[in-house]
Amino acid sequence: MRSYVAIISKEPKSVWGIHFPDLPGCTSAGGTMEEAVENAGKALRLWAEDETDLPDASTLDNLCRRSDVHEDLASGGMTVCVRS
């Protein structure tokens, strides 16, 4: 079982969105934060089924140095850890 950092956020009048910076295209959503995190675990497992070699998970410190992650966090996103 692997754990990956995900970014979760919510825009006004929308559902909670979640994505994995280490896993391009691995995204999910939910009507509540809890539902989004639960759905993210499912999305992570489905994404991993199509991959022959999963990338190593970045540390939170390394992710926060990335400009895309920094922008997500600066605009109100939060980090959560999701296990596959």
Gaussian input, Z-matrix of N, CA and C with variables (Angstrom, degrees):
# hf/3-21g

backbone

0 1
 N
 C     1     B1
 C     2     B2     1     A1
 N     3     B3     2     A2     1     D1
 C     4     B4     3     A3     2     D2
 C     5     B5     4     A4     3     D3
 N     6     B6     5     A5     4     D4
 C     7     B7     6     A6     5     D5
 C     8     B8     7     A7     6     D6
 N     9     B9     8     A8     7     D7
 C    10    B10     9     A9     8     D8
 C    11    B11    10    A10     9     D9
 N    12    B12    11    A11    10    D10
 C    13    B13    12    A12    11    D11
 C    14    B14    13    A13    12    D12
 N    15    B15    14    A14    13    D13
 C    16    B16    15    A15    14    D14
 C    17    B17    16    A16    15    D15
 N    18    B18    17    A17    16    D16
 C    19    B19    18    A18    17    D17
 C    20    B20    19    A19    18    D18
 N    21    B21    20    A20    19    D19
 C    22    B22    21    A21    20    D20
 C    23    B23    22    A22    21    D21
 N    24    B24    23    A23    22    D22
 C    25    B25    24    A24    23    D23
 C    26    B26    25    A25    24    D24
 N    27    B27    26    A26    25    D25
 C    28    B28    27    A27    26    D26
 C    29    B29    28    A28    27    D27
 N    30    B30    29    A29    28    D28
 C    31    B31    30    A30    29    D29
 C    32    B32    31    A31    30    D30
 N    33    B33    32    A32    31    D31
 C    34    B34    33    A33    32    D32
 C    35    B35    34    A34    33    D33
 N    36    B36    35    A35    34    D34
 C    37    B37    36    A36    35    D35
 C    38    B38    37    A37    36    D36
 N    39    B39    38    A38    37    D37
 C    40    B40    39    A39    38    D38
 C    41    B41    40    A40    39    D39
 N    42    B42    41    A41    40    D40
 C    43    B43    42    A42    41    D41
 C    44    B44    43    A43    42    D42
 N    45    B45    44    A44    43    D43
 C    46    B46    45    A45    44    D44
 C    47    B47    46    A46    45    D45
 N    48    B48    47    A47    46    D46
 C    49    B49    48    A48    47    D47
 C    50    B50    49    A49    48    D48
 N    51    B51    50    A50    49    D49
 C    52    B52    51    A51    50    D50
 C    53    B53    52    A52    51    D51
 N    54    B54    53    A53    52    D52
 C    55    B55    54    A54    53    D53
 C    56    B56    55    A55    54    D54
 N    57    B57    56    A56    55    D55
 C    58    B58    57    A57    56    D56
 C    59    B59    58    A58    57    D57
 N    60    B60    59    A59    58    D58
 C    61    B61    60    A60    59    D59
 C    62    B62    61    A61    60    D60
 N    63    B63    62    A62    61    D61
 C    64    B64    63    A63    62    D62
 C    65    B65    64    A64    63    D63
 N    66    B66    65    A65    64    D64
 C    67    B67    66    A66    65    D65
 C    68    B68    67    A67    66    D66
 N    69    B69    68    A68    67    D67
 C    70    B70    69    A69    68    D68
 C    71    B71    70    A70    69    D69
 N    72    B72    71    A71    70    D70
 C    73    B73    72    A72    71    D71
 C    74    B74    73    A73    72    D72
 N    75    B75    74    A74    73    D73
 C    76    B76    75    A75    74    D74
 C    77    B77    76    A76    75    D75
 N    78    B78    77    A77    76    D76
 C    79    B79    78    A78    77    D77
 C    80    B80    79    A79    78    D78
 N    81    B81    80    A80    79    D79
 C    82    B82    81    A81    80    D80
 C    83    B83    82    A82    81    D81
 N    84    B84    83    A83    82    D82
 C    85    B85    84    A84    83    D83
 C    86    B86    85    A85    84    D84
 N    87    B87    86    A86    85    D85
 C    88    B88    87    A87    86    D86
 C    89    B89    88    A88    87    D87
 N    90    B90    89    A89    88    D88
 C    91    B91    90    A90    89    D89
 C    92    B92    91    A91    90    D90
 N    93    B93    92    A92    91    D91
 C    94    B94    93    A93    92    D92
 C    95    B95    94    A94    93    D93
 N    96    B96    95    A95    94    D94
 C    97    B97    96    A96    95    D95
 C    98    B98    97    A97    96    D96
 N    99    B99    98    A98    97    D97
 C   100   B100    99    A99    98    D98
 C   101   B101   100   A100    99    D99
 N   102   B102   101   A101   100   D100
 C   103   B103   102   A102   101   D101
 C   104   B104   103   A103   102   D102
 N   105   B105   104   A104   103   D103
 C   106   B106   105   A105   104   D104
 C   107   B107   106   A106   105   D105
 N   108   B108   107   A107   106   D106
 C   109   B109   108   A108   107   D107
 C   110   B110   109   A109   108   D108
 N   111   B111   110   A110   109   D109
 C   112   B112   111   A111   110   D110
 C   113   B113   112   A112   111   D111
 N   114   B114   113   A113   112   D112
 C   115   B115   114   A114   113   D113
 C   116   B116   115   A115   114   D114
 N   117   B117   116   A116   115   D115
 C   118   B118   117   A117   116   D116
 C   119   B119   118   A118   117   D117
 N   120   B120   119   A119   118   D118
 C   121   B121   120   A120   119   D119
 C   122   B122   121   A121   120   D120
 N   123   B123   122   A122   121   D121
 C   124   B124   123   A123   122   D122
 C   125   B125   124   A124   123   D123
 N   126   B126   125   A125   124   D124
 C   127   B127   126   A126   125   D125
 C   128   B128   127   A127   126   D126
 N   129   B129   128   A128   127   D127
 C   130   B130   129   A129   128   D128
 C   131   B131   130   A130   129   D129
 N   132   B132   131   A131   130   D130
 C   133   B133   132   A132   131   D131
 C   134   B134   133   A133   132   D132
 N   135   B135   134   A134   133   D133
 C   136   B136   135   A135   134   D134
 C   137   B137   136   A136   135   D135
 N   138   B138   137   A137   136   D136
 C   139   B139   138   A138   137   D137
 C   140   B140   139   A139   138   D138
 N   141   B141   140   A140   139   D139
 C   142   B142   141   A141   140   D140
 C   143   B143   142   A142   141   D141
 N   144   B144   143   A143   142   D142
 C   145   B145   144   A144   143   D143
 C   146   B146   145   A145   144   D144
 N   147   B147   146   A146   145   D145
 C   148   B148   147   A147   146   D146
 C   149   B149   148   A148   147   D147
 N   150   B150   149   A149   148   D148
 C   151   B151   150   A150   149   D149
 C   152   B152   151   A151   150   D150
 N   153   B153   152   A152   151   D151
 C   154   B154   153   A153   152   D152
 C   155   B155   154   A154   153   D153
 N   156   B156   155   A155   154   D154
 C   157   B157   156   A156   155   D155
 C   158   B158   157   A157   156   D156
 N   159   B159   158   A158   157   D157
 C   160   B160   159   A159   158   D158
 C   161   B161   160   A160   159   D159
 N   162   B162   161   A161   160   D160
 C   163   B163   162   A162   161   D161
 C   164   B164   163   A163   162   D162
 N   165   B165   164   A164   163   D163
 C   166   B166   165   A165   164   D164
 C   167   B167   166   A166   165   D165
 N   168   B168   167   A167   166   D166
 C   169   B169   168   A168   167   D167
 C   170   B170   169   A169   168   D168
 N   171   B171   170   A170   169   D169
 C   172   B172   171   A171   170   D170
 C   173   B173   172   A172   171   D171
 N   174   B174   173   A173   172   D172
 C   175   B175   174   A174   173   D173
 C   176   B176   175   A175   174   D174
 N   177   B177   176   A176   175   D175
 C   178   B178   177   A177   176   D176
 C   179   B179   178   A178   177   D177
 N   180   B180   179   A179   178   D178
 C   181   B181   180   A180   179   D179
 C   182   B182   181   A181   180   D180
 N   183   B183   182   A182   181   D181
 C   184   B184   183   A183   182   D182
 C   185   B185   184   A184   183   D183
 N   186   B186   185   A185   184   D184
 C   187   B187   186   A186   185   D185
 C   188   B188   187   A187   186   D186
 N   189   B189   188   A188   187   D187
 C   190   B190   189   A189   188   D188
 C   191   B191   190   A190   189   D189
 N   192   B192   191   A191   190   D190
 C   193   B193   192   A192   191   D191
 C   194   B194   193   A193   192   D192
 N   195   B195   194   A194   193   D193
 C   196   B196   195   A195   194   D194
 C   197   B197   196   A196   195   D195
 N   198   B198   197   A197   196   D196
 C   199   B199   198   A198   197   D197
 C   200   B200   199   A199   198   D198
 N   201   B201   200   A200   199   D199
 C   202   B202   201   A201   200   D200
 C   203   B203   202   A202   201   D201
 N   204   B204   203   A203   202   D202
 C   205   B205   204   A204   203   D203
 C   206   B206   205   A205   204   D204
 N   207   B207   206   A206   205   D205
 C   208   B208   207   A207   206   D206
 C   209   B209   208   A208   207   D207
 N   210   B210   209   A209   208   D208
 C   211   B211   210   A210   209   D209
 C   212   B212   211   A211   210   D210
 N   213   B213   212   A212   211   D211
 C   214   B214   213   A213   212   D212
 C   215   B215   214   A214   213   D213
 N   216   B216   215   A215   214   D214
 C   217   B217   216   A216   215   D215
 C   218   B218   217   A217   216   D216
 N   219   B219   218   A218   217   D217
 C   220   B220   219   A219   218   D218
 C   221   B221   220   A220   219   D219
 N   222   B222   221   A221   220   D220
 C   223   B223   222   A222   221   D221
 C   224   B224   223   A223   222   D222
 N   225   B225   224   A224   223   D223
 C   226   B226   225   A225   224   D224
 C   227   B227   226   A226   225   D225
 N   228   B228   227   A227   226   D226
 C   229   B229   228   A228   227   D227
 C   230   B230   229   A229   228   D228
 N   231   B231   230   A230   229   D229
 C   232   B232   231   A231   230   D230
 C   233   B233   232   A232   231   D231
 N   234   B234   233   A233   232   D232
 C   235   B235   234   A234   233   D233
 C   236   B236   235   A235   234   D234
 N   237   B237   236   A236   235   D235
 C   238   B238   237   A237   236   D236
 C   239   B239   238   A238   237   D237
 N   240   B240   239   A239   238   D238
 C   241   B241   240   A240   239   D239
 C   242   B242   241   A241   240   D240
 N   243   B243   242   A242   241   D241
 C   244   B244   243   A243   242   D242
 C   245   B245   244   A244   243   D243
 N   246   B246   245   A245   244   D244
 C   247   B247   246   A246   245   D245
 C   248   B248   247   A247   246   D246
 N   249   B249   248   A248   247   D247
 C   250   B250   249   A249   248   D248
 C   251   B251   250   A250   249   D249

   B1=1.4553
   B2=1.5262
   B3=1.3254
   B4=1.4669
   B5=1.5164
   B6=1.3215
   B7=1.4643
   B8=1.5121
   B9=1.3217
   B10=1.4488
   B11=1.5199
   B12=1.3177
   B13=1.4597
   B14=1.5235
   B15=1.3166
   B16=1.4533
   B17=1.5233
   B18=1.3072
   B19=1.4658
   B20=1.5259
   B21=1.3179
   B22=1.4584
   B23=1.5187
   B24=1.3223
   B25=1.4682
   B26=1.5229
   B27=1.3216
   B28=1.4610
   B29=1.5159
   B30=1.3030
   B31=1.4607
   B32=1.5283
   B33=1.3241
   B34=1.4761
   B35=1.5289
   B36=1.3035
   B37=1.4750
   B38=1.5285
   B39=1.3293
   B40=1.4596
   B41=1.5303
   B42=1.3177
   B43=1.4548
   B44=1.5311
   B45=1.3239
   B46=1.4550
   B47=1.5181
   B48=1.3220
   B49=1.4572
   B50=1.5133
   B51=1.3132
   B52=1.4679
   B53=1.5280
   B54=1.3302
   B55=1.4617
   B56=1.5218
   B57=1.3148
   B58=1.4599
   B59=1.5230
   B60=1.3246
   B61=1.4643
   B62=1.5292
   B63=1.3311
   B64=1.4674
   B65=1.5239
   B66=1.3335
   B67=1.4667
   B68=1.5285
   B69=1.3162
   B70=1.4704
   B71=1.5208
   B72=1.3243
   B73=1.4520
   B74=1.5138
   B75=1.3182
   B76=1.4669
   B77=1.5287
   B78=1.3220
   B79=1.4559
   B80=1.5247
   B81=1.3076
   B82=1.4484
   B83=1.5229
   B84=1.3208
   B85=1.4596
   B86=1.5181
   B87=1.3271
   B88=1.4515
   B89=1.5092
   B90=1.3170
   B91=1.4560
   B92=1.5166
   B93=1.3433
   B94=1.4652
   B95=1.5212
   B96=1.3250
   B97=1.4572
   B98=1.5340
   B99=1.3230
   B100=1.4610
   B101=1.5233
   B102=1.3204
   B103=1.4586
   B104=1.5257
   B105=1.3190
   B106=1.4674
   B107=1.5257
   B108=1.3299
   B109=1.4693
   B110=1.5276
   B111=1.3215
   B112=1.4718
   B113=1.5313
   B114=1.3155
   B115=1.4626
   B116=1.5218
   B117=1.3313
   B118=1.4618
   B119=1.5238
   B120=1.3264
   B121=1.4652
   B122=1.5196
   B123=1.3203
   B124=1.4687
   B125=1.5242
   B126=1.3347
   B127=1.4670
   B128=1.5278
   B129=1.3192
   B130=1.4586
   B131=1.5304
   B132=1.3216
   B133=1.4656
   B134=1.5332
   B135=1.3273
   B136=1.4679
   B137=1.5235
   B138=1.3183
   B139=1.4630
   B140=1.5174
   B141=1.3477
   B142=1.4653
   B143=1.5237
   B144=1.3351
   B145=1.4629
   B146=1.5227
   B147=1.3266
   B148=1.4600
   B149=1.5221
   B150=1.3179
   B151=1.4604
   B152=1.5280
   B153=1.3152
   B154=1.4601
   B155=1.5231
   B156=1.3163
   B157=1.4646
   B158=1.5321
   B159=1.3183
   B160=1.4645
   B161=1.5245
   B162=1.3213
   B163=1.4660
   B164=1.5258
   B165=1.3095
   B166=1.4558
   B167=1.5225
   B168=1.3039
   B169=1.4604
   B170=1.5224
   B171=1.3116
   B172=1.4668
   B173=1.5161
   B174=1.3158
   B175=1.4559
   B176=1.5274
   B177=1.3072
   B178=1.4591
   B179=1.5219
   B180=1.3263
   B181=1.4715
   B182=1.5258
   B183=1.3336
   B184=1.4665
   B185=1.5190
   B186=1.3276
   B187=1.4615
   B188=1.5220
   B189=1.3210
   B190=1.4695
   B191=1.5234
   B192=1.3120
   B193=1.4649
   B194=1.5319
   B195=1.3183
   B196=1.4628
   B197=1.5208
   B198=1.3139
   B199=1.4679
   B200=1.5227
   B201=1.3328
   B202=1.4626
   B203=1.5277
   B204=1.3160
   B205=1.4617
   B206=1.5229
   B207=1.3197
   B208=1.4690
   B209=1.5271
   B210=1.3172
   B211=1.4722
   B212=1.5253
   B213=1.3390
   B214=1.4678
   B215=1.5285
   B216=1.3222
   B217=1.4629
   B218=1.5260
   B219=1.3136
   B220=1.4651
   B221=1.5233
   B222=1.3422
   B223=1.4616
   B224=1.5301
   B225=1.3237
   B226=1.4656
   B227=1.5098
   B228=1.3132
   B229=1.4608
   B230=1.5258
   B231=1.3104
   B232=1.4606
   B233=1.5131
   B234=1.3080
   B235=1.4658
   B236=1.5204
   B237=1.3168
   B238=1.4576
   B239=1.5245
   B240=1.3072
   B241=1.4580
   B242=1.5232
   B243=1.3379
   B244=1.4592
   B245=1.5307
   B246=1.3207
   B247=1.4705
   B248=1.5149
   B249=1.3170
   B250=1.4648
   B251=1.5181
   A1=108.23
   A2=115.99
   A3=121.60
   A4=109.96
   A5=114.79
   A6=121.11
   A7=109.03
   A8=115.92
   A9=122.25
   A10=109.24
   A11=115.20
   A12=120.66
   A13=108.24
   A14=115.05
   A15=121.69
   A16=108.56
   A17=115.84
   A18=122.23
   A19=107.33
   A20=116.27
   A21=121.04
   A22=108.37
   A23=115.58
   A24=119.57
   A25=109.50
   A26=114.53
   A27=120.21
   A28=109.17
   A29=114.80
   A30=121.46
   A31=107.88
   A32=118.10
   A33=119.21
   A34=111.26
   A35=115.45
   A36=122.83
   A37=112.90
   A38=117.47
   A39=120.70
   A40=109.03
   A41=114.91
   A42=120.34
   A43=109.16
   A44=116.48
   A45=121.29
   A46=108.31
   A47=117.48
   A48=122.41
   A49=109.80
   A50=116.58
   A51=120.59
   A52=108.72
   A53=115.84
   A54=119.96
   A55=109.70
   A56=115.06
   A57=123.03
   A58=109.64
   A59=118.57
   A60=119.91
   A61=114.40
   A62=117.20
   A63=120.54
   A64=113.47
   A65=116.68
   A66=120.37
   A67=110.11
   A68=117.69
   A69=120.94
   A70=112.33
   A71=115.29
   A72=121.19
   A73=115.35
   A74=117.87
   A75=120.82
   A76=108.27
   A77=115.95
   A78=122.17
   A79=109.92
   A80=116.22
   A81=121.64
   A82=108.51
   A83=115.90
   A84=120.82
   A85=108.89
   A86=115.28
   A87=120.77
   A88=110.51
   A89=115.80
   A90=121.39
   A91=113.30
   A92=117.05
   A93=122.68
   A94=107.95
   A95=116.15
   A96=119.72
   A97=109.92
   A98=116.48
   A99=120.60
   A100=111.55
   A101=116.12
   A102=120.83
   A103=111.02
   A104=116.85
   A105=120.47
   A106=110.95
   A107=116.67
   A108=120.13
   A109=110.21
   A110=116.90
   A111=120.29
   A112=110.21
   A113=116.78
   A114=120.71
   A115=111.61
   A116=116.96
   A117=120.43
   A118=110.80
   A119=116.72
   A120=119.91
   A121=110.80
   A122=116.42
   A123=120.89
   A124=110.84
   A125=116.39
   A126=120.55
   A127=110.84
   A128=116.45
   A129=121.23
   A130=110.24
   A131=117.60
   A132=120.56
   A133=111.09
   A134=117.32
   A135=120.04
   A136=111.55
   A137=116.73
   A138=120.94
   A139=110.06
   A140=115.95
   A141=120.89
   A142=111.63
   A143=117.96
   A144=120.81
   A145=112.03
   A146=117.08
   A147=121.51
   A148=113.26
   A149=117.30
   A150=121.14
   A151=110.47
   A152=116.35
   A153=119.71
   A154=111.27
   A155=117.08
   A156=120.52
   A157=108.84
   A158=116.83
   A159=120.34
   A160=110.77
   A161=117.52
   A162=119.36
   A163=110.39
   A164=115.94
   A165=119.80
   A166=108.67
   A167=115.43
   A168=120.17
   A169=109.58
   A170=116.60
   A171=121.55
   A172=109.72
   A173=116.03
   A174=119.32
   A175=108.40
   A176=116.23
   A177=120.07
   A178=110.51
   A179=117.52
   A180=120.51
   A181=111.12
   A182=117.07
   A183=119.97
   A184=111.75
   A185=116.46
   A186=118.98
   A187=111.27
   A188=117.00
   A189=120.39
   A190=112.71
   A191=117.60
   A192=121.30
   A193=111.68
   A194=116.60
   A195=120.36
   A196=109.61
   A197=116.61
   A198=120.21
   A199=112.15
   A200=118.47
   A201=119.85
   A202=111.74
   A203=116.97
   A204=121.18
   A205=109.99
   A206=115.99
   A207=120.09
   A208=110.57
   A209=116.88
   A210=121.29
   A211=111.53
   A212=116.75
   A213=120.24
   A214=111.31
   A215=116.29
   A216=120.72
   A217=111.19
   A218=116.92
   A219=120.44
   A220=111.87
   A221=116.44
   A222=119.30
   A223=112.72
   A224=117.11
   A225=121.16
   A226=116.02
   A227=117.79
   A228=120.10
   A229=111.18
   A230=115.62
   A231=121.96
   A232=109.27
   A233=116.67
   A234=120.24
   A235=110.31
   A236=115.39
   A237=122.95
   A238=107.42
   A239=116.21
   A240=121.31
   A241=107.50
   A242=116.28
   A243=121.43
   A244=107.73
   A245=115.79
   A246=121.13
   A247=110.57
   A248=114.06
   A249=119.20
   A250=110.42
   D1=133.74
   D2=178.98
   D3=-115.53
   D4=153.48
   D5=175.19
   D6=-116.94
   D7=139.02
   D8=177.50
   D9=-129.90
   D10=146.69
   D11=174.61
   D12=-79.94
   D13=133.88
   D14=176.84
   D15=-121.50
   D16=155.32
   D17=175.57
   D18=-107.66
   D19=126.39
   D20=179.46
   D21=-117.38
   D22=140.04
   D23=-178.86
   D24=-154.64
   D25=165.15
   D26=179.57
   D27=-145.00
   D28=128.03
   D29=173.17
   D30=-92.90
   D31=154.00
   D32=176.09
   D33=-54.72
   D34=139.98
   D35=177.99
   D36=60.69
   D37=33.04
   D38=177.55
   D39=-138.55
   D40=173.57
   D41=175.10
   D42=-83.85
   D43=169.68
   D44=174.45
   D45=-73.98
   D46=129.52
   D47=176.98
   D48=-107.97
   D49=148.83
   D50=-179.25
   D51=-143.58
   D52=140.15
   D53=177.62
   D54=-146.27
   D55=160.23
   D56=-177.78
   D57=-110.05
   D58=110.04
   D59=-179.66
   D60=-58.20
   D61=-30.63
   D62=179.89
   D63=-79.28
   D64=-13.59
   D65=-172.76
   D66=-126.35
   D67=88.19
   D68=-177.25
   D69=-53.85
   D70=130.27
   D71=177.79
   D72=85.02
   D73=-4.15
   D74=179.00
   D75=-90.16
   D76=102.12
   D77=-176.88
   D78=-135.15
   D79=163.98
   D80=175.55
   D81=-160.51
   D82=-178.49
   D83=-179.79
   D84=-158.76
   D85=171.80
   D86=176.24
   D87=-168.33
   D88=158.39
   D89=-179.80
   D90=-69.73
   D91=-25.04
   D92=175.16
   D93=-126.63
   D94=164.68
   D95=178.13
   D96=-60.43
   D97=-43.36
   D98=-179.09
   D99=-62.08
   D100=-42.17
   D101=178.68
   D102=-64.93
   D103=-39.07
   D104=178.94
   D105=-63.34
   D106=-41.73
   D107=179.50
   D108=-66.96
   D109=-42.20
   D110=177.54
   D111=-61.63
   D112=-45.22
   D113=178.80
   D114=-65.36
   D115=-31.14
   D116=178.78
   D117=-64.41
   D118=-37.69
   D119=176.88
   D120=-61.58
   D121=-41.49
   D122=177.34
   D123=-65.40
   D124=-43.18
   D125=179.24
   D126=-62.51
   D127=-39.63
   D128=179.09
   D129=-62.78
   D130=-44.82
   D131=178.46
   D132=-63.29
   D133=-42.44
   D134=178.71
   D135=-65.34
   D136=-41.14
   D137=179.06
   D138=-61.83
   D139=-41.25
   D140=-177.64
   D141=-67.21
   D142=-28.43
   D143=178.73
   D144=-61.63
   D145=-30.90
   D146=-177.83
   D147=-88.52
   D148=-5.41
   D149=-176.84
   D150=-106.93
   D151=137.46
   D152=177.40
   D153=-84.22
   D154=-26.94
   D155=-178.01
   D156=-142.11
   D157=106.47
   D158=179.58
   D159=-71.01
   D160=138.55
   D161=176.74
   D162=-69.76
   D163=153.31
   D164=173.87
   D165=-64.44
   D166=145.91
   D167=177.65
   D168=-75.39
   D169=135.55
   D170=175.67
   D171=-75.73
   D172=151.99
   D173=173.38
   D174=-73.71
   D175=158.59
   D176=178.31
   D177=-60.54
   D178=-39.81
   D179=178.55
   D180=-59.72
   D181=-44.53
   D182=179.84
   D183=-66.94
   D184=-39.83
   D185=178.46
   D186=-63.08
   D187=-41.51
   D188=-177.93
   D189=-65.70
   D190=-16.88
   D191=176.59
   D192=-81.33
   D193=-15.03
   D194=179.65
   D195=-76.92
   D196=137.93
   D197=-177.05
   D198=-64.05
   D199=-38.78
   D200=-179.54
   D201=-65.26
   D202=-40.99
   D203=178.77
   D204=-69.86
   D205=-42.01
   D206=177.94
   D207=-57.51
   D208=-43.14
   D209=178.72
   D210=-64.61
   D211=-42.69
   D212=178.18
   D213=-59.77
   D214=-43.37
   D215=-179.16
   D216=-71.05
   D217=-38.49
   D218=179.80
   D219=-66.16
   D220=-26.12
   D221=179.71
   D222=-92.88
   D223=12.73
   D224=173.69
   D225=108.16
   D226=-0.66
   D227=177.19
   D228=-68.63
   D229=157.47
   D230=178.23
   D231=-127.36
   D232=154.58
   D233=176.78
   D234=-94.81
   D235=144.04
   D236=172.16
   D237=-138.71
   D238=151.73
   D239=177.66
   D240=-99.82
   D241=129.08
   D242=-178.11
   D243=-123.58
   D244=134.20
   D245=178.59
   D246=-102.27
   D247=142.65
   D248=177.85
   D249=-83.90

